[in-house]
């Protein structure tokens, strides 16, 4: 599945654009703050129904307007076309339509168009709290297993109900209802733990292999799943924490507190890894994610590489481009602020690519010898940029 055409209206700093893409490598170049990352975020919206940067829908609406539309025309491997439209307007719920038919639940769309994104903000996976790493696990597994997403939604609802109930110990039938919540939470939490543990078991060796390639085998990394349920059942955990939960009036243990341990040379990556080592780990993690999604899904994911030169030396960037230019990878989108540098690396690897220049929310096709030689039969790219620059609010570039 690849994105053939992207149409935008009032999305972030982009007033209007219509862009035709190559099924292989597409590059956006331009100065920082011009909107390159916003284009990737629009593509992310069409796969995941939300921004990749924890922005609300209204925050993704161009300054001075009250609605945006993101439209993607995709082509499946069998030649079948898919049209996905995501729209949001102030005061109304977000709408996502496939083939003109609106989804009843946005979660039903997750997994249809798999996507993997590498961005500088991924450092939160290493440096922030366990909540960031749980979000990552949940997002990844949801692309692989729709039952998991449904189970997670139920778990969070029962968890909220249990926490609310713990704040009212004098309520009639308190003990009976608490037992019901415990039974439901244990059943759902056990299933979530098992699926996460299996994912980490599959993911860890692939991450180590990709990291070794990027780092030229200079150090080893590990990925481990940290959970209280690794050592005891959910029922036992609830019994052990019963008094603590009653005193604190919330559920102090469970899969909502799980984490991932990341190490380099046996030491915590957060404390002992350099910026380059941490970025290499994150890239290896996302490439491993790509492999799992490609192996278990119906379509190979779209790969988004945002500001790939950030924190990586040239040797690691070259190894990364060499990896993703392999035929195992499908459509790729890359952003960078240095056109000459990006083209030099792509050309040295013999990559076929299409280049776009971004300026203040406007997108223009860039004619390059590499593009012309790689695809001499192609006509001019259809791009409908904004008539005039718009206020860049907000920009995540």
C-alpha positions in Angstrom: 0.0 0.0 0.0 1.5 3.4 -1.0 0.2 6.9 -0.9 -0.3 8.2 -4.4 -1.7 11.6 -3.7 -2.0 13.8 -0.6 -4.4 16.7 -0.5 -4.5 19.2 2.4 -6.7 22.1 3.3 -5.8 24.3 6.3 -3.6 21.7 8.0 -1.2 23.4 10.4 0.7 26.0 8.3 -0.4 24.6 5.0 -3.3 26.5 3.5 -3.8 24.2 0.5 -1.7 21.6 -1.3 -2.1 18.6 -3.6 1.0 16.4 -4.1 1.6 13.3 -6.1 4.2 10.9 -4.7 6.5 8.2 -5.9 5.8 4.6 -4.6 9.4 4.5 -3.4 11.5 7.4 -1.8 10.0 10.9 -1.4 12.1 13.7 0.1 11.0 17.1 1.6 13.8 19.7 1.9 13.6 23.2 3.2 14.7 25.4 6.1 13.6 24.6 9.7 10.1 25.8 10.5 8.8 25.7 6.9 6.4 22.8 7.3 8.3 19.7 6.3 7.3 17.8 9.4 3.7 18.9 9.1 3.5 17.0 5.8 4.6 13.8 7.5 2.2 14.5 10.3 -0.7 14.7 7.8 0.3 11.3 6.5 0.4 10.0 10.1 -3.2 11.3 10.6 -4.4 9.1 7.7 -3.0 6.0 9.3 -3.4 6.6 13.0 -6.3 9.1 13.1 -4.2 11.6 15.2 -1.1 13.7 15.2 2.2 12.1 16.0 3.1 14.9 18.3 0.5 14.9 21.0 -1.4 17.8 19.5 -5.1 18.1 19.7 -7.1 18.2 16.4 -7.8 21.9 16.8 -4.1 22.6 17.3 -3.5 21.1 13.9 -5.9 23.6 12.3 -4.3 26.5 10.4 -4.2 29.7 12.4 -7.3 31.8 11.7 -9.4 28.9 10.5 -11.7 26.5 12.3 -11.4 23.3 10.2 -8.9 21.1 8.3 -9.2 18.3 5.8 -6.5 15.7 5.0 -7.2 13.5 2.0 -5.1 10.5 0.9 -5.4 8.4 -2.2 -3.7 5.1 -1.8 -2.9 2.2 -4.2 -2.8 -1.4 -2.9 -0.4 -4.0 -4.3 -3.3 -5.5 -6.3 -3.9 -2.1 -7.9 -7.0 -1.4 -5.9 -7.5 2.3 -4.9 -8.3 3.4 -1.3 -9.4 6.9 -0.5 -9.1 8.1 3.1 -10.3 11.5 4.3 -9.8 12.8 7.8 -11.6 16.1 8.7 -12.0 18.1 11.8 -14.0 21.3 12.5 -14.4 23.3 15.7 -17.4 22.2 17.8 -17.8 18.9 15.9 -16.3 15.4 16.4 -13.4 14.3 14.1 -14.6 12.4 11.1 -12.7 9.6 9.2 -14.1 8.2 6.0 -12.9 5.3 3.8 -14.3 5.3 0.3 -16.8 7.9 1.3 -18.2 5.9 4.2 -17.6 7.3 7.7 -16.2 5.0 10.4 -18.4 4.5 13.4 -15.3 4.0 15.5 -11.9 5.4 14.7 -10.2 2.3 16.2 -11.7 0.3 13.3 -9.3 2.0 11.0 -6.1 1.3 12.9 -4.0 -1.2 11.0 -5.5 -0.7 7.5 -2.6 1.5 6.4 0.4 0.5 8.6 3.0 3.2 9.3 6.3 3.6 11.1 7.6 7.1 11.9 11.1 8.1 13.2 11.3 11.6 14.6 13.6 13.6 16.9 10.7 13.6 19.5 11.2 9.8 19.9 13.8 10.6 22.5 10.9 10.8 24.9 10.8 7.0 24.7 14.2 7.0 26.4 14.1 10.1 28.6 10.6 10.4 29.7 8.4 8.3 32.1 7.1 4.8 31.5 3.9 6.2 30.2 5.6 7.1 26.9 6.9 3.6 26.5 3.5 2.1 27.3 2.0 4.4 24.6 4.5 3.1 22.2 3.8 -0.5 23.0 0.0 0.0 22.7 0.3 1.9 19.4 2.5 -0.8 17.9 0.4 -3.8 19.0 -2.8 -2.1 18.0 -1.5 -2.1 14.4 -0.9 -5.8 14.6 -3.9 -6.9 16.7 -7.3 -5.3 16.8 -8.4 -7.5 19.7 -5.6 -6.0 21.7 -6.9 -2.5 21.2 -10.4 -3.5 22.2 -9.0 -5.3 25.3 -6.9 -2.2 26.2 -10.0 0.1 25.9 -12.0 -2.2 28.2 -9.1 -2.4 30.7 -8.8 1.4 30.9 -12.5 1.7 31.4 -12.6 -0.9 34.2 -9.5 0.7 35.8 -11.2 4.1 35.9 -14.4 2.5 37.4 -12.3 0.7 40.0 -10.4 3.9 40.9 -13.7 5.8 41.2 -15.1 3.0 43.4 -12.1 3.0 45.7 -12.8 6.7 46.6 -16.2 5.6 48.0 -15.5 2.9 50.6 -18.7 3.6 52.5 -20.9 2.9 49.4 -23.4 0.0 49.7 -22.0 -3.3 48.4 -18.5 -1.9 48.2 -16.8 -5.2 48.7 -19.0 -7.1 46.2 -18.4 -4.5 43.5 -14.7 -4.3 44.2 -14.5 -8.1 43.7 -16.2 -7.7 40.4 -13.8 -5.0 39.3 -10.9 -7.2 40.4 -12.1 -10.2 38.4 -12.6 -8.1 35.2 -9.3 -6.2 35.6 -7.3 -9.4 36.2 -8.8 -11.1 33.1 -8.1 -8.1 30.8 -4.7 -7.2 32.3 -3.4 -10.8 32.0 -4.2 -10.8 28.3 -2.5 -7.4 27.8 0.6 -8.5 29.7 0.9 -11.7 27.6 0.6 -9.8 24.3 3.2 -7.2 25.4 5.6 -9.8 26.6 5.4 -11.7 23.3 6.0 -8.5 21.4 9.1 -7.6 23.3 10.4 -11.2 22.9 10.0 -10.8 19.1 11.3 -7.3 18.9 14.4 -7.5 21.1 16.7 -9.6 18.8 15.7 -7.6 15.7 16.5 -4.3 17.5 19.9 -5.7 18.5 20.6 -6.7 14.9 19.7 -3.4 13.4 21.7 -1.5 16.0 24.8 -3.6 15.4 24.5 -2.6 11.7 24.1 1.1 12.4 26.8 1.2 15.0 29.2 -1.1 13.1 29.1 -3.7 15.9 30.8 -1.3 18.4 28.4 -2.0 21.3 25.4 -4.2 22.1 21.9 -3.1 23.2 19.1 -4.9 24.9 15.3 -4.5 25.3 13.4 -6.0 28.2 9.8 -5.9 29.4 9.4 -4.8 33.0 6.2 -5.8 34.7 5.1 -7.0 38.1 3.2 -9.7 36.3 6.5 -11.3 35.2 6.7 -12.8 38.6 3.1 -13.2 39.9 -0.4 -13.4 38.7 -2.7 -10.3 38.4 -5.0 -11.8 41.1 -2.0 -12.1 43.4 -0.9 -8.6 42.6 -4.4 -7.2 43.5 -4.5 -9.1 46.8 -1.0 -8.0 47.7 -1.8 -4.3 47.0 -5.3 -4.4 48.5 -4.6 -2.3 51.6 -2.4 0.1 49.6 -5.1 0.6 47.0 -7.7 1.4 49.7 -5.5 3.9 51.4 -4.4 5.6 48.2 -7.8 5.3 46.6 -6.5 4.2 43.3 -5.1 1.0 41.7 -1.4 1.0 42.5 -0.3 -2.1 40.5 -1.1 -3.5 37.1 -0.2 -3.4 33.4 -0.9 0.4 33.5 2.4 0.7 35.3 4.6 -1.6 33.1 7.7 -0.3 31.4 10.5 -1.2 29.0 14.2 -1.4 30.1 16.6 -0.3 27.4 20.3 -0.9 28.0 23.6 -0.4 26.2 26.6 -2.6 27.2 24.5 -3.7 30.1 23.9 -0.2 31.5 20.8 2.0 31.3 20.7 3.7 27.9 19.1 6.8 29.4 22.2 7.4 31.6 25.1 6.0 29.7 24.2 6.3 26.1 25.4 9.3 24.0 23.0 11.2 21.9 24.2 9.4 18.8 23.8 6.0 20.6 20.3 6.8 21.8 19.2 8.0 18.3 20.7 4.8 16.8 18.8 2.7 19.3 15.6 4.5 18.4 16.1 4.0 14.7 16.9 0.3 15.3 13.7 0.0 17.4 11.5 1.6 14.6 13.1 -0.5 11.9 12.5 -3.6 14.0 8.9 -2.4 14.4 8.7 -2.1 10.6 9.8 -5.8 10.2 7.2 -7.1 12.6 4.3 -5.0 11.1 5.4 -6.1 7.5 5.6 -9.7 8.5 2.2 -9.9 10.3 0.1 -7.4 8.3 -1.4 -7.5 4.9 0.7 -4.5 3.7 4.2 -3.2 4.2 4.2 -0.1 6.3 4.9 3.4 5.0 8.1 4.7 6.6 8.5 8.3 7.7 12.0 9.5 8.5 11.9 13.0 10.0 15.1 15.0 10.2 17.2 11.8 9.9 20.5 13.6 10.3 19.6 14.8 13.8 22.2 13.4 16.3 23.6 10.8 13.8 27.1 11.0 12.3 27.4 10.6 8.5 28.6 7.0 8.8 25.4 6.0 10.6 23.2 7.9 8.2 24.8 6.2 5.3 24.2 2.8 6.8 20.6 3.8 7.5 19.9 4.9 3.9 21.6 1.7 2.7 19.2 -0.3 4.9 16.0 1.4 4.0 16.8 1.5 0.2 16.5 -2.3 0.2 13.5 -3.7 -1.6 12.1 -5.0 1.7 11.0 -1.5 2.5 8.1 0.1 0.6 7.3 3.8 0.3 9.5 6.1 2.3 9.2 9.8 3.2 12.3 11.7 4.3 12.8 15.3 5.6 16.0 17.3 5.8 17.0 20.9 5.8 20.1 20.3 3.6 19.2 19.4 0.0 22.8 18.9 -1.1 23.7 16.6 1.8 20.5 14.5 1.4 20.9 14.1 -2.4 24.5 13.3 -2.1 23.8 10.3 0.3 20.9 9.1 -1.8 22.8 9.2 -5.0 25.8 7.5 -3.5 23.5 4.6 -2.6 22.0 4.5 -6.1 18.5 5.4 -4.7 15.7 6.5 -6.9 13.9 9.4 -5.3 11.5 12.3 -5.8 12.4 15.6 -4.3 10.1 18.4 -3.0 11.1 21.8 -1.7 9.0 23.3 1.1 8.8 27.0 1.8 6.5 28.6 4.3 3.8 26.0 4.0 4.1 25.8 0.2 5.3 22.6 -1.6 7.1 22.6 -4.9 8.5 19.8 -7.0 12.3 20.0 -7.4 13.8 18.9 -10.7 16.9 16.8 -10.1 19.1 14.7 -12.4 18.6 11.7 -10.2 14.8 11.9 -10.5 14.8 12.5 -14.2 17.2 9.6 -14.9 15.4 7.2 -12.5 12.0 7.8 -14.0 12.3 9.3 -17.4 8.7 8.4 -18.4 7.1 10.3 -15.6 5.4 13.6 -16.3 5.6 16.7 -14.2 4.5 16.3 -10.6 1.1 17.8 -9.8 1.5 20.2 -6.8 -1.0 22.8 -5.9 0.7 25.1 -3.3 -0.8 27.9 -1.4 -1.3 31.2 -3.2 0.7 33.0 -0.5 2.6 32.1 2.7 0.5 31.6 5.8 1.2 32.1 9.5 3.1 28.9 10.6 1.1 28.1 13.7 1.8 25.5 15.1 4.8 24.0 13.4 6.5 20.9 14.6 9.5 21.1 12.3 
